[in-house]
């Protein structure tokens, strides 16, 4: 028996695996940034606002959108939607 992959499920699996890798890198790098900030002594300076907040927030936005694309709207294909709209329009104009 041949192992045939469903193309839609394969794409979904790739999106989710990609998100999990992205999340792991995000967590590791943010831990590194916070440790760097803590051990560099900047926490004792006049500027008490921690700089790692900025990369954490900026990159976090990207992680959220990646999550939405992999889990919340995984089959959101704008090309397919536009094709269906055009196809429906064409069939309506022929009637």
C-alpha positions as CSV (number, residue, x, y, z in Angstrom):
1,X,0.0,0.0,0.0
2,X,1.4,3.4,-1.0
3,X,1.5,6.3,1.4
4,X,-0.4,9.1,-0.4
5,X,-0.5,12.5,1.4
6,X,-3.5,14.7,1.3
7,X,-2.2,18.0,0.0
8,X,-4.4,20.2,2.2
9,X,-3.4,18.3,5.3
10,X,0.2,18.3,4.3
11,X,0.1,22.2,4.0
12,X,-1.7,22.5,7.4
13,X,1.0,20.2,9.0
14,X,3.8,22.3,7.5
15,X,2.1,25.6,8.8
16,X,1.8,24.1,12.3
17,X,5.3,22.7,12.4
18,X,6.7,26.0,11.2
19,X,4.7,27.9,13.9
20,X,6.1,25.5,16.6
21,X,9.7,26.2,15.5
22,X,9.0,29.9,15.4
23,X,7.6,29.9,18.9
24,X,10.6,27.9,20.2
25,X,13.1,30.3,18.7
26,X,11.0,33.2,20.1
27,X,11.1,31.8,23.6
28,X,14.8,30.9,23.6
29,X,15.9,34.3,22.2
30,X,13.7,36.3,24.6
31,X,15.1,34.4,27.5
32,X,18.6,35.2,26.2
33,X,17.6,38.9,25.8
34,X,16.3,39.1,29.4
35,X,19.4,37.3,30.8
36,X,21.7,39.7,28.8
37,X,19.8,42.7,30.1
38,X,19.9,41.4,33.7
39,X,23.6,40.4,33.8
40,X,24.8,43.4,31.9
41,X,24.0,45.6,34.9
42,X,21.6,47.9,33.0
43,X,18.9,47.1,35.6
44,X,20.9,49.2,38.1
45,X,21.3,52.2,35.9
46,X,19.2,55.4,35.6
47,X,17.2,53.9,32.8
48,X,15.1,51.3,34.7
49,X,12.9,50.4,31.7
50,X,14.1,47.1,30.4
51,X,15.0,47.2,26.7
52,X,14.1,43.5,26.0
53,X,10.4,44.5,26.1
54,X,10.7,46.0,22.7
55,X,12.0,43.0,20.7
56,X,9.6,40.8,22.8
57,X,6.6,42.9,21.8
58,X,7.6,43.4,18.1
59,X,8.5,39.8,17.5
60,X,5.5,38.7,19.6
61,X,3.2,40.3,17.1
62,X,4.7,38.2,14.4
63,X,4.3,35.1,16.5
64,X,0.6,35.9,17.1
65,X,-0.1,36.3,13.3
66,X,1.8,33.0,12.7
67,X,-0.4,31.3,15.2
68,X,-3.5,32.7,13.6
69,X,-2.4,31.5,10.2
70,X,-1.6,28.0,11.5
71,X,-4.4,27.3,13.9
72,X,-7.3,29.8,13.7
73,X,-7.5,30.5,9.9
74,X,-5.5,27.6,8.5
75,X,-7.5,27.2,5.3
76,X,-7.8,31.0,4.6
77,X,-6.7,31.1,1.0
78,X,-7.4,34.5,-0.5
79,X,-6.6,33.2,-4.1
80,X,-9.1,30.4,-3.7
81,X,-11.8,32.9,-2.5
82,X,-11.1,35.3,-5.3
83,X,-11.3,32.4,-7.8
84,X,-14.7,31.3,-6.4
85,X,-16.0,34.9,-6.5
86,X,-15.0,35.3,-10.2
87,X,-16.5,31.9,-11.0
88,X,-19.8,32.7,-9.3
89,X,-19.9,36.1,-11.1
90,X,-19.3,34.4,-14.4
91,X,-22.0,31.8,-13.8
92,X,-24.5,34.5,-12.7
93,X,-23.8,36.6,-15.8
94,X,-24.4,33.6,-18.1
95,X,-27.9,33.0,-16.6
